[in-house]
Amino acid sequence: MFAVLKTGGKQYKVQSGDVLRVEKLAADAGEKVQFNEVLMLGGDKTVLGAPLVDGAAVQAEVIDQIKGEKTINFVRRRRKHSSKRTKGHRQQLTLLRVTDILADGAAKSGVKAAVGAGSVSAVAVAAAAPKAEKKAAAPKAEKKAAAPKAAKAEGADDLKKLSGVGPALEKKLNEAGITTFAQIAAWTEADIAAFDEKLSFHGRIEREGWVEQAKEFAK
């Protein structure tokens, strides 16, 4: 019997005893986890999900938390600054062994669900629930709480003065906590690389020379 499961945005065809690497899960070595997103069951009888097979699951034991092979990303910008940058990356993975494939009864198995390490934890969801209830019960209090944010926005610099920055990019910067030229002027190479990747600026920071411009505007 085999199953096709989905985790980390990828699909895997597995059988009992298979060892596979998946996107990092929030689990320690030796723990048992259960994948509830089963798209298909095969064997004596084929069952296709719509999109998931109701009640089916794949259970596995975590062997270790590992890293994938290193990939190198080389970027060269020939215009304006003619800069070069090389970045390496090793994807965090979880190595596990498939122990069992359940055709039904997944909800009663008692095995914890496999959750990606980057997903929101159940504790965070539970903590956010009371806040949501308070907001629904007291909309006026929510408006008062938003007032300090508005006051902070009024004191922010006009980041659209930077070359290549329009309303959309300014909004991204503000949401990331960047509201003044002084903050940008103090960026290091590590900060530039972090914001470039986090906000998908695709090298715009160095290409447009934001740090140098920000130093001038900050004066």
trRosetta pair geometry for C-beta under 8 A, 3 or more apart (Angstrom, degrees):
i j d omega theta_ij theta_ji phi_ij phi_ji
1 15 7.1 142 85 -133 49 85
1 16 7.4 45 68 -11 89 105
1 41 7.0 -12 -172 -173 101 92
1 42 7.0 158 -158 86 54 53
1 43 3.7 -23 -106 -70 66 147
1 44 7.6 -39 -85 5 90 80
1 101 5.6 -156 115 75 115 140
1 103 7.9 -79 -167 -62 148 105
2 13 6.0 24 165 -180 126 88
2 14 6.5 167 -158 84 83 35
2 15 4.7 -52 -101 -79 85 85
2 41 7.6 160 87 -158 47 47
2 42 4.8 -12 61 62 90 103
2 43 6.4 157 16 -58 63 85
2 101 7.4 -160 -144 -84 18 169
3 13 7.5 176 89 -149 36 52
3 14 5.9 -21 63 62 81 84
3 15 7.9 145 17 -87 69 42
3 38 5.3 -48 -174 -144 121 113
3 40 6.8 163 -157 87 52 57
3 41 5.4 -18 -105 -105 81 64
3 42 7.3 -175 -80 20 33 76
3 56 6.9 177 -131 166 130 125
3 58 5.2 -165 82 -74 147 117
3 101 4.9 176 -20 -140 127 126
4 11 5.8 11 178 -178 99 109
4 12 7.1 169 -151 82 55 37
4 13 5.2 -24 -97 -95 79 70
4 14 7.8 145 -98 16 30 71
4 38 7.0 113 74 -166 53 64
4 39 4.6 -56 100 64 104 100
4 40 4.1 28 31 46 115 99
4 42 7.7 60 -20 -11 93 108
5 11 7.1 166 85 -151 36 61
5 12 5.6 -18 60 60 84 89
5 14 6.4 -16 12 17 110 120
5 35 4.6 48 -166 128 143 143
5 37 6.1 101 -166 88 75 73
5 38 5.3 -40 -99 -102 76 62
5 39 6.9 166 -107 8 20 84
5 58 4.9 -83 -63 16 143 141
6 9 7.9 3 -177 -126 94 9
6 10 7.2 174 -148 87 62 33
6 11 5.2 -30 -95 -97 76 72
6 12 7.8 164 -88 17 29 73
6 35 7.8 163 57 179 43 118
6 37 4.3 -71 60 124 95 124
6 38 7.9 -170 11 -88 79 18
6 39 5.9 78 -29 -34 107 113
7 10 6.7 -25 72 60 55 77
7 12 7.2 -25 32 8 96 116
7 22 5.2 11 98 -167 126 138
7 23 6.6 -158 134 39 87 97
7 25 7.8 -18 177 -79 135 108
7 35 5.7 -80 -56 -127 124 122
7 37 6.7 155 -65 55 66 121
7 114 6.2 -25 -120 111 138 131
7 116 7.4 162 -177 -66 87 95
8 22 5.6 164 5 176 135 89
8 23 2.8 146 -120 18 146 130
8 116 6.0 130 -87 -98 76 121
9 23 7.3 56 29 -21 85 150
10 22 7.3 -164 63 -138 120 81
10 23 7.2 142 16 -20 114 106
11 39 6.6 -28 -132 16 119 147
12 20 5.8 98 -160 171 147 165
12 22 7.0 -79 -32 -89 149 106
14 18 4.7 -145 -152 55 84 147
14 20 6.4 -92 -99 -12 114 142
14 58 6.2 81 72 -153 134 149
14 98 4.8 152 166 -66 127 157
14 101 7.6 171 100 -80 96 117
15 18 5.2 108 54 -32 64 114
15 98 6.7 142 92 88 30 146
15 101 7.5 -59 -144 -31 41 137
16 98 5.6 -131 -121 119 34 102
16 99 6.7 9 -146 166 86 18
16 100 6.2 25 -111 -100 112 31
16 101 6.0 -111 -57 -7 92 97
17 97 7.0 -23 -156 -176 29 98
17 98 6.4 -29 29 73 22 89
18 97 7.2 170 88 -152 39 57
18 98 4.6 25 52 21 84 122
19 63 7.2 16 -141 -19 107 150
19 95 7.0 10 -178 -176 98 90
19 96 7.3 -178 -147 95 61 34
19 97 5.0 -27 -96 -98 77 77
19 98 7.7 -138 -71 7 31 76
20 95 7.8 -175 97 -145 29 55
20 96 6.6 -20 63 64 69 77
20 98 7.3 36 11 -31 106 101
21 66 7.1 -69 -126 63 116 122
21 68 7.3 124 154 -88 146 93
21 93 4.6 13 -176 169 105 139
21 94 7.1 154 -154 74 59 41
21 95 5.5 -26 -98 -95 78 68
22 25 6.7 39 91 -36 113 106
22 93 6.6 144 71 -160 29 85
22 94 5.5 -25 64 60 82 93
22 96 6.9 -21 16 22 109 115
23 91 7.7 -73 -119 170 70 116
23 92 7.9 57 -166 90 58 72
23 93 6.7 -78 -117 -117 22 64
23 94 7.3 12 101 14 27 95
23 116 5.9 -5 112 -124 115 109
24 65 6.7 47 -134 -145 99 100
24 92 4.2 2 -51 120 136 102
24 93 6.0 -121 -65 -110 70 13
24 94 5.2 117 -130 -35 42 93
24 116 6.8 81 85 -159 64 71
24 117 4.3 -27 118 4 108 129
24 118 7.6 90 74 -19 105 86
25 33 6.3 -32 160 -76 154 176
25 62 7.0 -132 72 -99 126 123
25 94 4.4 -25 18 -21 92 166
25 96 7.7 18 19 -41 140 136
25 114 5.3 -55 -134 -166 137 91
25 115 6.6 110 -158 69 81 41
25 116 6.2 -78 -109 -108 53 35
25 117 6.3 130 165 -41 8 82
26 115 5.0 -25 35 86 114 95
26 116 6.9 55 -16 118 91 19
26 117 4.8 141 -66 -99 75 58
26 119 7.2 -104 -15 46 128 97
26 121 7.3 -178 -168 -96 172 96
27 31 4.5 -136 -176 76 105 138
27 33 5.2 -87 -71 -57 163 128
27 62 4.8 -176 116 -48 118 154
27 94 7.0 64 56 -140 100 146
27 112 7.8 163 -99 89 114 123
27 114 7.1 -56 -23 -127 137 71
27 115 8.0 128 -39 46 93 73
28 31 5.2 97 60 -18 68 119
28 62 6.7 142 100 90 28 146
28 65 7.8 -58 -132 -28 43 116
29 62 5.5 -130 -117 118 35 99
29 63 6.4 -13 -138 146 92 23
29 64 5.1 12 -99 -96 120 50
29 65 6.9 -109 -52 -10 91 78
30 61 7.2 -22 -153 -175 24 100
30 62 6.6 -31 28 73 26 89
31 61 7.4 168 90 -152 34 61
31 62 5.0 17 57 25 79 122
31 112 7.7 -33 173 50 117 121
32 59 6.3 9 180 -176 104 103
32 60 7.2 170 -152 89 63 33
32 61 5.3 -35 -99 -98 73 70
32 62 7.6 -145 -81 1 24 79
32 99 7.1 -44 -134 24 108 148
32 111 5.4 -79 121 -140 107 114
32 112 7.7 124 91 35 68 81
33 59 7.3 170 89 -150 39 60
33 60 5.9 -19 63 64 83 81
33 61 7.9 146 18 -103 71 22
33 62 6.4 61 -4 -43 112 100
33 96 7.3 -63 42 -129 113 153
33 111 6.8 135 -158 160 16 106
33 112 6.1 -51 -120 84 65 81
33 113 7.1 27 -167 153 85 19
33 114 4.0 85 156 -81 126 85
34 57 5.0 8 -179 173 107 131
34 58 7.1 155 -158 78 59 41
34 59 5.0 -26 -102 -98 79 75
34 60 7.8 156 -92 19 34 67
34 106 6.7 155 167 -161 134 96
34 109 6.2 132 -95 84 158 145
34 111 4.1 113 -36 102 121 115
34 112 6.8 164 19 84 94 30
34 113 5.7 -62 71 -106 88 44
34 114 6.2 -155 69 -20 31 85
35 38 6.9 111 116 -62 94 79
35 57 6.3 156 77 -164 51 73
35 58 4.4 -9 55 59 108 95
35 59 7.7 -160 19 -74 72 27
35 60 7.1 30 -12 4 105 111
35 113 7.8 92 -102 -158 25 69
35 114 5.0 -17 -79 26 68 132
36 52 7.8 27 142 -168 72 144
36 57 5.2 -27 -103 -108 56 100
36 106 5.7 129 -120 157 89 145
36 113 5.7 -35 -11 -126 118 108
36 114 7.9 -177 0 31 74 83
37 52 5.9 -93 -145 -109 56 123
38 41 6.7 33 157 -57 127 86
38 49 6.5 154 106 -55 66 140
38 52 6.1 90 61 -160 56 85
38 53 4.7 -50 99 40 104 108
38 56 4.0 -92 67 108 149 114
38 57 6.2 -140 -28 -92 126 25
38 58 6.2 135 -87 -21 110 94
39 48 7.8 -14 156 -156 67 61
39 49 4.9 -118 -154 33 39 129
39 51 6.4 -32 -125 160 87 82
39 52 6.4 -69 -93 -110 47 54
39 53 7.0 95 165 -15 6 92
40 46 7.3 -12 -174 -168 100 86
40 47 6.8 164 -158 86 53 59
40 48 5.5 -12 -112 -114 90 57
40 49 6.2 -112 -65 0 50 90
40 53 6.8 135 -97 -42 16 123
41 45 7.7 18 110 95 105 76
41 46 7.0 168 91 -151 62 41
41 47 4.3 13 51 49 104 103
41 53 5.6 83 -16 -111 104 171
41 56 5.8 -137 -54 -126 123 151
41 101 7.4 143 -128 162 99 123
41 103 6.0 82 -144 -117 163 83
42 46 5.2 5 -115 -110 68 83
42 47 8.0 -143 -66 29 40 62
43 46 7.5 161 36 -74 48 56
47 53 5.4 81 122 -125 116 125
47 56 7.5 166 95 -56 136 146
47 103 7.5 106 18 -149 152 97
48 53 7.5 -157 145 -79 14 95
49 52 4.3 -52 -169 -171 140 10
49 53 4.1 -94 -80 -44 98 59
49 54 7.7 148 -128 -21 87 56
49 56 7.6 -114 -79 39 114 133
52 56 7.5 -159 167 52 84 102
53 56 3.8 13 99 16 115 136
53 103 8.0 -75 147 -156 134 56
54 104 7.8 15 111 -117 71 86
55 102 7.6 -107 146 131 74 103
55 103 7.4 21 110 132 102 48
55 104 3.9 9 136 -138 132 68
55 105 6.1 47 -175 -9 105 30
55 106 5.4 165 -174 10 44 95
55 107 7.1 -68 -122 -3 68 94
56 101 7.8 -3 -168 177 96 80
56 102 6.1 168 -152 96 49 73
56 103 5.8 -29 -105 -151 91 30
56 104 6.6 -34 -72 -74 57 41
56 106 6.2 27 106 -41 11 129
57 101 7.8 -178 93 -156 47 46
57 102 4.6 9 54 52 83 116
57 106 3.5 124 -22 -118 124 120
57 109 6.7 -108 66 -10 151 151
57 111 8.0 160 139 65 146 121
58 98 6.2 -44 179 -136 108 108
58 100 7.6 172 -157 91 47 52
58 101 5.5 -14 -111 -111 76 72
58 102 7.4 -155 -75 22 29 76
59 98 7.4 109 84 -159 48 62
59 99 5.2 -55 107 64 96 97
59 100 4.4 9 51 56 115 92
59 101 7.6 -150 23 -73 74 29
59 102 6.9 64 -17 -18 103 105
59 109 7.1 -151 -73 173 128 153
59 111 5.6 41 -120 92 114 174
60 96 4.3 68 147 151 127 126
60 97 6.1 167 -161 81 88 35
60 98 4.8 -49 -98 -100 98 46
60 99 5.8 154 -116 4 33 83
60 114 7.5 24 46 -71 108 136
61 96 6.2 168 82 -160 38 86
61 97 5.2 -13 57 58 92 91
61 99 5.4 72 -18 -41 96 125
62 65 7.7 7 178 -55 119 72
62 94 6.1 -56 -134 -176 101 112
62 95 7.5 97 -166 79 61 54
62 96 5.0 -47 -105 -99 45 98
63 95 4.5 -60 65 110 111 97
63 96 5.7 -179 1 -103 85 32
63 97 5.9 82 -50 -18 111 94
64 94 7.8 180 93 -156 40 54
64 95 4.9 8 56 50 79 116
65 92 7.1 -3 179 -173 97 97
65 93 7.6 161 -163 88 54 45
65 94 5.8 -31 -110 -106 65 69
65 95 7.6 -161 -85 17 15 80
66 92 7.9 157 91 -157 37 53
66 93 5.2 -26 75 72 83 94
66 94 7.4 139 26 -111 76 18
66 95 5.2 44 2 -24 124 112
67 90 4.2 35 171 146 121 120
67 91 6.8 149 -161 76 67 40
67 92 5.8 -40 -104 -101 73 50
67 93 6.6 137 -120 20 19 87
68 90 5.8 179 64 -169 64 69
68 91 4.1 12 24 55 126 93
68 92 7.8 -97 -1 -40 86 9
68 93 5.4 90 -49 -21 88 126
69 90 7.1 -134 116 -126 15 85
70 88 5.3 -5 -172 -171 111 110
70 89 7.0 146 -153 72 63 34
70 90 5.0 -42 -92 -76 68 94
71 88 7.1 153 77 -155 43 59
71 89 5.3 -23 60 63 92 88
71 90 7.6 157 13 -82 72 44
71 91 7.9 34 4 -22 116 93
72 86 6.4 -14 -169 -168 99 99
72 87 7.5 151 -157 81 51 42
72 88 5.6 -26 -100 -99 66 75
73 86 7.2 155 81 -156 51 49
73 87 4.7 -16 62 63 102 92
73 88 7.6 -179 19 -82 76 26
73 89 6.9 28 -7 -1 113 112
74 84 7.4 -12 -170 -169 88 92
74 85 7.5 166 -152 88 47 47
74 86 5.1 -12 -103 -105 76 82
75 84 7.2 161 89 -155 56 46
75 85 4.9 -8 60 60 100 92
75 86 7.7 -175 23 -78 67 37
75 87 7.6 16 1 5 107 102
75 203 6.3 -165 162 -73 141 131
76 82 8.0 -5 -177 -167 85 57
76 83 7.5 -171 -147 95 48 46
76 84 4.9 -7 -106 -107 80 82
76 85 8.0 180 -76 23 43 60
77 80 7.4 -27 140 52 114 89
77 81 6.3 31 96 65 118 92
77 82 6.7 -151 96 -117 68 18
77 83 5.1 14 48 51 106 81
77 84 7.7 -159 24 -73 66 41
77 203 5.6 171 -66 169 137 146
77 206 6.9 151 37 100 155 114
77 207 5.7 -122 -170 -91 154 97
78 82 5.6 16 -147 -112 39 75
79 82 7.4 162 42 -64 10 61
79 207 6.9 40 83 -149 99 100
80 207 5.9 101 54 -164 138 62
80 208 7.8 14 129 -86 171 25
80 209 7.2 -126 160 -32 131 107
81 206 5.8 -105 53 156 161 92
81 207 6.6 -134 16 -113 115 39
81 209 7.1 156 -61 -68 121 91
83 203 7.9 179 72 -157 122 115
83 206 5.4 -51 25 150 163 140
83 207 7.9 -122 27 -75 120 60
85 193 7.5 180 -168 -102 145 108
87 193 7.3 153 -92 -157 129 127
92 117 7.2 -47 110 42 134 151
98 101 7.3 17 174 -56 119 87
102 105 5.9 -108 -177 67 126 85
102 106 5.4 149 95 -79 138 77
102 109 6.5 -103 -62 -74 165 134
105 108 5.1 -60 -169 48 82 105
105 109 6.4 109 131 -57 86 82
106 109 5.8 -33 -156 -11 37 120
115 119 5.1 -112 177 58 95 140
115 121 7.6 104 133 -110 153 59
116 119 4.5 108 64 -22 86 104
120 124 5.0 -111 -175 79 90 132
120 125 6.0 103 132 -54 116 90
121 124 4.8 100 59 4 79 100
121 125 7.2 -142 100 -3 46 86
122 125 5.5 -52 -149 36 38 113
122 126 6.2 38 153 -20 68 105
123 126 5.8 -55 -149 37 30 110
123 127 6.3 29 153 -19 65 107
124 127 5.7 -55 -146 37 31 111
124 128 6.3 28 155 -19 65 108
125 128 5.8 -60 -149 36 30 109
125 129 6.8 46 151 -40 63 96
126 129 5.8 -38 -156 7 35 119
127 130 7.4 -54 -173 26 36 99
127 131 7.6 28 141 -8 62 112
128 131 5.5 -62 -161 40 49 116
128 132 6.2 51 147 -26 78 104
129 132 5.8 -56 -151 32 33 111
129 133 6.6 31 154 -18 66 104
130 133 5.6 -55 -151 35 37 113
130 134 6.4 38 153 -21 68 104
131 134 5.7 -53 -150 34 33 111
131 135 6.5 33 152 -20 65 105
132 135 5.7 -54 -151 34 33 112
132 136 6.5 30 153 -17 65 106
133 136 5.8 -56 -149 37 32 109
133 137 6.2 23 156 -13 67 111
134 137 5.9 -62 -144 42 30 106
134 138 6.0 -29 175 33 68 106
134 141 7.3 -67 159 83 97 139
135 138 7.1 -83 -130 61 19 67
135 139 7.1 54 176 -95 61 55
135 141 8.0 -129 -112 78 47 98
135 142 5.1 65 -138 -79 84 131
136 139 7.7 -2 -150 -60 21 82
138 141 4.0 23 134 14 120 118
138 142 6.8 148 107 -20 73 82
139 142 5.4 -51 -156 30 42 117
139 143 6.7 43 150 -21 69 99
140 143 5.8 -51 -155 31 36 111
140 144 6.7 35 149 -17 66 103
141 144 5.6 -53 -152 36 37 112
141 145 6.4 38 151 -21 67 105
142 145 5.7 -54 -150 35 32 112
142 146 6.5 32 152 -21 64 106
143 146 5.7 -56 -151 33 33 112
143 147 7.2 56 147 -43 60 89
144 147 5.7 -29 -164 -5 40 119
145 148 7.5 -44 -180 19 42 99
146 149 5.5 -54 -167 36 58 116
146 150 6.5 59 141 -24 79 102
147 150 5.7 -57 -153 33 37 112
147 151 6.5 35 154 -20 69 103
148 151 5.5 -54 -150 35 37 113
148 152 6.4 38 153 -22 68 103
149 152 5.6 -54 -151 34 33 112
149 153 6.5 35 151 -22 65 103
150 153 5.6 -52 -151 32 34 112
150 154 6.7 40 150 -26 64 100
151 154 5.7 -49 -156 25 35 115
151 155 7.1 22 152 -9 63 105
152 155 6.1 -66 -158 40 36 104
152 156 6.9 53 145 -45 66 98
152 179 7.1 -62 152 -133 95 178
153 156 5.5 -38 -156 3 41 122
153 174 7.3 42 -118 -157 95 136
153 179 7.3 -127 -117 -137 49 134
155 179 7.8 60 93 139 74 132
156 159 7.7 -39 155 -24 108 98
156 174 6.9 26 -157 -113 166 109
156 179 3.7 -88 -125 179 113 107
156 180 6.3 -128 -147 -65 64 67
157 161 7.7 -73 156 22 102 121
157 179 6.7 133 26 148 73 60
157 180 4.7 99 -3 -131 114 53
157 181 5.0 -78 108 -20 176 85
157 217 7.0 105 -173 140 143 126
158 161 5.4 83 103 -23 94 102
159 162 5.7 -21 179 6 67 114
159 165 5.5 -91 138 148 86 153
159 169 7.8 -126 121 110 118 89
159 170 4.6 155 73 -122 111 95
159 173 5.7 -125 145 74 172 152
159 174 7.6 -159 13 -51 142 88
159 178 7.4 79 -95 125 151 98
159 179 7.6 -116 -40 -153 121 33
159 181 7.5 173 -101 -72 71 70
159 184 7.8 123 -128 -29 107 144
160 165 5.3 -148 -122 108 40 96
160 166 6.4 41 -130 -133 100 25
160 167 6.8 0 -90 -67 127 51
160 170 5.3 -40 -61 -59 81 140
161 165 7.5 -1 51 62 32 121
161 213 7.7 -174 119 159 88 120
161 217 6.0 126 101 -106 139 146
162 165 4.2 50 73 4 98 132
162 184 7.6 -63 -83 135 146 172
162 208 6.9 82 160 132 94 131
162 210 5.2 26 -161 -126 134 88
162 213 5.3 129 -126 102 77 141
162 214 6.8 -2 -93 -65 117 82
162 217 7.8 -87 -70 -10 77 151
163 208 4.3 -169 91 -170 104 108
163 209 6.8 34 41 56 132 86
163 210 7.4 -138 47 -82 82 65
163 213 6.3 -175 0 -62 94 162
164 169 7.4 27 130 19 74 169
164 204 5.8 -155 128 -168 146 112
164 207 7.7 44 -20 95 168 101
164 208 4.3 -108 18 -97 133 149
165 169 4.7 -122 -142 88 70 128
165 170 5.7 92 166 -59 106 83
165 173 7.6 -6 -145 -13 127 140
165 208 7.8 149 -33 132 82 164
165 210 7.7 84 -45 -109 122 115
166 169 5.6 91 47 18 61 98
166 170 6.9 -114 107 -6 30 97
167 170 5.6 -58 -143 38 29 113
167 171 6.3 33 158 -24 64 104
168 171 5.8 -54 -154 31 29 112
168 172 6.8 29 149 -18 62 103
169 172 5.5 -49 -151 33 38 114
169 173 6.4 39 152 -18 67 103
169 201 7.7 75 -136 -113 114 96
169 204 7.8 -104 -129 117 145 159
170 173 5.7 -54 -150 37 33 111
170 174 6.3 33 153 -19 66 107
171 174 5.7 -54 -145 37 31 111
171 175 6.3 31 156 -19 65 107
172 175 5.9 -57 -149 37 29 110
172 176 6.5 21 153 -13 63 109
172 199 5.1 110 159 -153 128 121
173 176 5.7 -64 -151 41 31 107
173 178 4.1 -72 179 76 90 113
173 179 7.5 155 128 -74 96 39
173 199 7.5 24 -75 -122 57 164
174 177 7.7 78 -177 -50 31 9
174 178 6.7 -94 -77 69 30 61
174 179 5.6 63 -119 -90 77 82
176 195 7.0 103 154 -128 162 99
176 198 7.0 109 -120 118 135 130
176 199 6.3 -62 -51 -70 148 123
178 183 5.2 -164 -138 105 77 140
178 184 6.4 73 -166 -61 123 88
178 195 7.8 40 -38 -123 148 141
179 183 7.1 76 45 8 51 143
180 183 5.0 107 66 -2 82 98
180 184 7.6 -155 101 3 51 84
180 218 7.6 78 154 -108 94 97
181 184 5.8 -60 -155 42 42 108
181 185 5.9 46 149 -26 73 108
181 214 4.2 180 -166 -158 82 80
181 215 7.8 -162 158 -50 106 18
181 217 4.3 -136 -124 93 162 110
181 218 4.2 -154 109 -67 112 82
182 185 5.6 -53 -143 35 31 115
182 186 6.5 25 159 -17 63 109
182 214 7.5 -167 -57 164 14 106
182 218 4.8 118 -78 -131 65 127
183 186 6.1 -66 -156 36 28 106
183 187 7.6 52 145 -49 59 86
183 214 7.9 -84 68 -176 52 144
184 187 5.7 -23 -164 -16 44 117
184 210 5.7 -85 177 146 131 107
184 211 6.2 -148 152 -103 83 54
184 214 3.8 -149 92 -103 111 166
185 211 6.2 115 -124 -162 39 66
185 214 4.1 -148 -61 115 77 105
185 215 4.3 125 -134 -78 114 64
185 218 4.9 -57 -24 -13 153 151
186 191 8.0 49 110 22 68 170
187 191 3.9 -137 -153 92 83 133
187 192 5.4 101 151 -57 126 78
187 195 7.4 -57 -133 8 137 136
187 205 7.8 -86 117 -175 162 137
187 211 5.5 -115 57 -100 108 112
188 191 4.8 104 46 4 66 100
188 192 7.2 -124 99 -5 38 87
189 192 5.6 -51 -149 34 34 114
189 193 6.4 33 153 -17 65 105
190 193 5.8 -54 -149 37 31 109
190 194 6.2 32 153 -21 65 108
191 194 5.7 -57 -147 36 31 112
191 195 6.2 20 160 -10 67 108
192 195 6.3 -60 -144 42 26 101
192 196 6.0 33 155 -27 63 111
192 205 5.1 -171 -152 112 95 147
192 206 6.4 78 175 -55 139 93
192 211 7.2 -55 -82 -47 121 126
193 196 5.6 -54 -144 33 28 117
193 197 6.5 17 161 -11 63 108
194 197 6.3 -66 -153 40 26 101
194 198 5.8 19 157 -16 66 117
195 198 5.5 -55 -129 43 32 110
195 199 5.6 -4 180 13 70 114
195 201 6.7 24 129 -2 82 135
195 205 6.5 92 89 -59 114 149
196 199 7.3 -68 -130 52 11 83
196 201 4.8 -91 -132 54 57 107
196 202 7.4 -177 -171 -11 90 11
196 203 6.3 48 -151 -72 129 34
196 204 7.5 170 -123 35 87 69
196 205 5.6 -104 -78 13 97 123
196 206 7.8 -5 -86 -6 137 97
197 200 7.5 17 -171 -73 26 45
201 204 4.1 -108 171 33 97 105
201 205 5.6 59 121 -27 152 88
203 206 5.8 -56 -169 47 74 101
203 207 5.2 74 134 -28 90 114
204 207 5.5 -65 -135 46 30 113
204 208 5.6 9 174 -3 71 115
204 210 7.7 54 127 -32 78 122
205 208 6.9 -71 -144 44 13 93
205 210 5.0 -67 -150 23 66 126
205 211 7.3 54 172 -28 96 89
206 209 7.3 26 -174 -73 33 44
208 213 7.6 -39 137 -3 88 139
209 212 4.6 -33 174 40 101 116
209 213 5.8 105 115 -22 87 98
210 213 5.7 -64 -146 43 32 109
210 214 5.8 34 158 -25 70 108
211 214 5.7 -53 -144 34 27 112
211 215 6.6 32 154 -23 61 102
212 215 5.9 -51 -154 28 31 113
212 216 7.0 28 151 -15 62 104
213 216 5.8 -58 -158 35 36 110
213 217 6.3 27 152 -12 70 108
214 217 5.7 -57 -143 43 34 107
214 218 5.9 40 156 -28 67 108
215 218 5.7 -52 -142 32 27 115
215 219 7.2 39 153 -31 57 96
216 219 6.0 -46 -164 14 34 113
